Amino acid sequence: MDETVRRFLDRSLSVNVATSDHDGRPLVARAVAARVSPGGKRLTVLIDGRANAALVAAIAGTGRLAVVFTEPSTHRSIQIKDDNASVAAPTVEESALPGPYIDGFIAELAGMGFTEAFVRAVMEFDPADLVALHLAPADVFDQTPGPKAGERIPA
């Protein structure tokens, strides 16, 4: 990923993950935090594994994962895909990511009139149920609504 994409992703954005099971049924979940490694070669996304057990099982079985980052105030969106994603228990460092991430997301949405209580309710999870999804960005796409939606973003 180029520096512009990494800077965009390195913020508290709306993050959704998606995959499909072996029968092709789509599975989608909201992430509670995300982090891009230095250099952009690895992406870690945290989700509530218990609430999204079928999605976690599908990723573990197929390796397919798409992650969409959206800036709510502008709808600017970037999608990242990988066919070799993995599922793991989060490290201690990764387990600490949701607090500051959600605080940043609250700040992003406050300017749009959403209350802190609402955002915390939407992002609620049990820390004991966190699962880390790891992927190496294989494909990156602009998914911002408009004429460039779906275009590949060159690395």
N, C-alpha and C positions, 0 to 999 in steps of 0.2 A: 504494500500500500504506500502511496506517496504521502509526503508530509502534510498536504492539505487534507487528505482523508483522515490521517491519524489525528490531526488537531481537531477535526470535527467530532470524531469518535471519543476523544479524550475529555468528554463533558458528561454531565448528567442528563441524558436524553431518554426519550421513550424507547424502550428496547423490547422487541418481540422476537421470539424464536419459533421456528416451524420445521416440521419434518413430516414424513408419512410413514405409516407402518408397512409391513410386508405386503399387505393387501392394497396399498395405495391410498388408504384413508388419511386425510390431513390431520395433523395434530399441531396446536398452537398454544403458546404460553407467554406470559409477560415475565420478563427478567426483572430482578431486583437490583442488579448491579452488573457492570461490565468493565473490563480493563483491557487495553491494548498493550502488549509488551513493547519495551523500547525497540525501535526498528520496525515495529508493525508485523513481525513474522508470526505472532501468536495472539489469539484473542481468547479471553476467558469471560464467560457469561454465567452468572449465578441465577438459579431458579429454585422455586419451591419444589423439591423432588417428590414429596408425598402427594401434593395436589396435582402434580403432572407426571404421575408414575408411568402412564402409557407412553408419553412423549420420551421420557428418559429411557424406557425399555427399547423404543424404536430407534433412538439414536445409538444406543449401545449395540443394537443388532445390525443396523445398516450403515452407520457412520455418516448418514446424510443429515445436514443441518444448514438452515438458512437463518440469518440473523438480520433484522431490519432495525436500524437506528433512525429515529425521527425527531427533529426539532419541532415541538408542538407549535411554537409561535409562527413558524414559517412553512411548515410541512416539508422542509427539506429532508430527504430520506436517502439513506444509503443501505444497500443490501449486500451482505457478504455470505458466500456459500462455500461449503467444503463437503467432500464426500468421504472424509476420513476423520470426522470429529470423534472425540472421546468423552466419556463420562467419568468423573472422579469425585471423591469426597474433597471438599474444599480444604485448602491449607489454612492454617491459623490466619495468615495474612489475607487470604481471599475471603475468609469468613468475616473480616472486619470491613470489607468494602461496602456492604449495603447501607450502613448508617450514613456516611458522608454522601454516598451516591443519592440516596433518597432525599437527604437535606437539599442537595443541589437541584433535584427534580422538583421539589416543593418550591424553591426559589424561581425556577423556570416557569412553573404554572401559576404562581401567585400573580404575576403580571397579567394573566389572562382571566383572573377572577376566581380561580379555584382555591378553596381553603386548605390549610394544612391538614385539618382533620379528614377531609375528603381524600386527599392524595395518600395520606398514611393508610386509610382504609383500603384503597385500591392496591397499594403496595404491600399490604400486610402478609407476613409469612412467619413461620416458626424457625428460628435460627437452627434448631436441631435437624430440620428437614432440607437445609441447603444442599444443592448439588452443583458442582462446577462442570460446565461444558467447555471443552477446549477445542479450538479449531485453528487451522492455518489457513488464512484467507486465500482460497484458490481462485475465486471469482468475485469481483466487486462491481456493483451496478449502481447507477444513479436511479433512484426510484421516486424522485421528487415529481409530483404531478406536473405534467406539461409535456412539451415536445421531446424532451430528452429522456423521459421515463423509460427504463428498460435498457438504456445504453450501458455498455461495459465501460468502466472507468479503468484506463490503462494503469498498470503498476508503474 
